[in-house]
Amino acid sequence: MKILLILASIGAIFLIGFLVFGILAIQDKYEPEPIHKEIQIVESENESVNNTKLILFLENPLDLQSFKKLKDIDYTTTGVSNGMNYHFHPKISDSIFYTYNYPSKNFTDSKRIDQVVVFKHGKNKHTYDDETEILIELRVFNKDSDLGKANLVGLSKTELESEFGTDYLTLKNGLAYSNKNKVLIIGLTDSIVNSFNYIRLNTEKIDNDLIGQIIKSKTIYNTGNHCTSP
């Protein structure tokens, strides 16, 4: 009798085990597989390229020495100028800010003469051929193929955005690109570039207030006493 009870108990245990195993197998069969979502952030290739172009342009918008060699020195005026408080000013003694003025042929408006402002120091600071000077500012109002990649006047806003992207500050009559301590302020008329101002600044904090200060200062900008060539 005891043997029968033992066999019955063993059978019951096997039956329960079989039922549990069957239930788990059915759950495993019908349980949906977990979904693994991989979110891939893809940066716009065009925006990345445009940003690189902008950074490279702001770092070196003009081959200054080559540009100066293309100009007729007898048609160029130069002189010591007063640096603005927002200008990049290296802490080098015996230094000056210097302005080169490049009037277009048959110009009629003296306020729209293209200018290049540089920082000069050392024994060659009063010479035109000084190769140690640092480009501080460009003020350009005219088309000029001698400017190379900085020949921006006449471009449309669409062409500008295609070249440098759309990450800019919007101004009343223009826009401003920037990177670190360099800014490119573009003047627009009917969505066409009519002038631009490139500046190497003494700060990397560039906002509408600073841009407004720069634009306002241009009405009283002092280029110093110029030595006009005959």
Sequence and secondary structure as in RCSB ss.txt:
>XXXX:A:sequence
MKILLILASIGAIFLIGFLVFGILAIQDKYEPEPIHKEIQIVESENESVNNTKLILFLENPLDLQSFKKLKDIDY
TTTGVSNGMNYHFHPKISDSIFYTYNYPSKNFTDSKRIDQVVVFKHGKNKHTYDDETEILIELRVFNKDSDLGKA
NLVGLSKTELESEFGTDYLTLKNGLAYSNKNKVLIIGLTDSIVNSFNYIRLNTEKIDNDLIGQIIKSKTIYNTGN
HCTSP
>XXXX:A:secstr
 HHHHHHHHHHHHHHHHHHHHHHHHHHHHHS             HHHHHHHHHHHHHHH    HHHHHHHS GGG
 EEEEE   TTB     SSEEEEEEEE  TT   GGG EEEEEEEESTTTTSTT SS EEEEEEE S  GGGGGG
  TT BHHHHHHHH S  EEETTEEEEEETTEEEEEEEETTEEEEEEEEEBS S   HHHHHHHHHHGGG     
 B   
